[in-house]
Amino acid sequence: MKAFSTVSFGLTLVVLVNYICLCYGDLRIGYYQGKCPSNRTDVEQIVKRSISAQFGLDATVVPALLRLQFHDCFVRGCDASILLDGPKSEKNAPPNLTVRGYDVIDKAKADVEQSCPGIVSCSDIIIMAAREAVVLGGGQYFDVMTGRRDGLYSIASQAVNLLPAAEISVTDSIALFASLGIDVPDMVTLIGSHTVGVSHCSAFQDRLYNYNNTGKADPTMDRGLLNSLKGTCPQNATNDNLANLDQNPLSFNIVDNSFFMQIQNNKGVIGIDQEINQDKRTNVTVHLLANDNVIFNAQFAAALVKLGAVNVLLDPLGEIRTLCRSTNDAPAPPPSRR
Ligand code: HEM
């Protein structure tokens, strides 16, 4: 009798869970197919065209969009909370002050709204845009899942607490990524996004002049790189200059495994980039990816898909924003004084 009631309780639970899952939306490939007023509308194609056009004007949209996905997904999940305007919203938190690409997403959203109004979330547009960035940067095409909804809240202090600082240790980084369900190989692979883009001197200045308060440079940094970065980032400079994250001059703007080869040669610019090559928990993956660009492409795509699934909001949670910078029920702006 006891066995029977346990079994029937289990079955009821399975039925209930299934029922709940059917009530909710889902995250899947091709979620928007057939959802727009015209069946012929292909939302992913619209985003692709929009991002390609903007890439034609400024190729640095590639790193901008990759970093945007990371900073969105790490705070409240991939819910486009980073896009919300407001004095105390995430985008105004110090770790996000160098994040770019908001206007690129606005344009893609406007393009999508023209033929599919009120249907496509800003959080999905960030994910589709990052995929296009990978392809435009020379990486591999991959399918992305869609069906996310947009969050209603954006809180600067959460961005401060959850986004990693340049000098984070490997141990803390592993714990941070693990808290979001991302394992060590995927963490290392995702840091491989530093195959494109730039860093401000302020993010690695300590490695040049006062590593761990020693008054000296980081001894693990390649001497040639150290001298060149000292030239870009003089000790008492008033400008916060930029350095390429991938030190291969032929590949600094290409999505490939060259970053991993560079860090194997002690040419990592940001502290964490170099440390994943020194630490035995992470250098196995560094080695694997540095040796094979085909493996890198496949692993990188898979890791971005996992990042894109972090704490997503599914129907009926959240909303579909009309403008990515404000929630639909945000108070109307004050009337103009004209
Ligand atoms: C522990 C992990 C990470 C740390 C500490 C870190 C830190 C940083 C820092 C300090 C910069 C330079 C920002 C600036 O000075 O403007 C940067 C840039 C960048 N990060 Fe990361 N990052 C991490 C992981 C990631 C991940 C997982 C991604 C993507 C999935 C990513 C993508 C990028 C990109 C593409 C840039 C270049 C941005 C541009 O050129 O505008 N990073 N990161």
Boltz pocket constraint, residues with backbone or C-beta under 6 A from the ligand:
constraints:
  - pocket:
      binder: B
      contacts: [[A, 60], [A, 62], [A, 63], [A, 64], [A, 66], [A, 67], [A, 69], [A, 70], [A, 98], [A, 100], [A, 164], [A, 165], [A, 166], [A, 167], [A, 168], [A, 173], [A, 187], [A, 190], [A, 191], [A, 193], [A, 194], [A, 196], [A, 197], [A, 198], [A, 199], [A, 200], [A, 201], [A, 203], [A, 245], [A, 270], [A, 272]]
      max_distance: 6.0
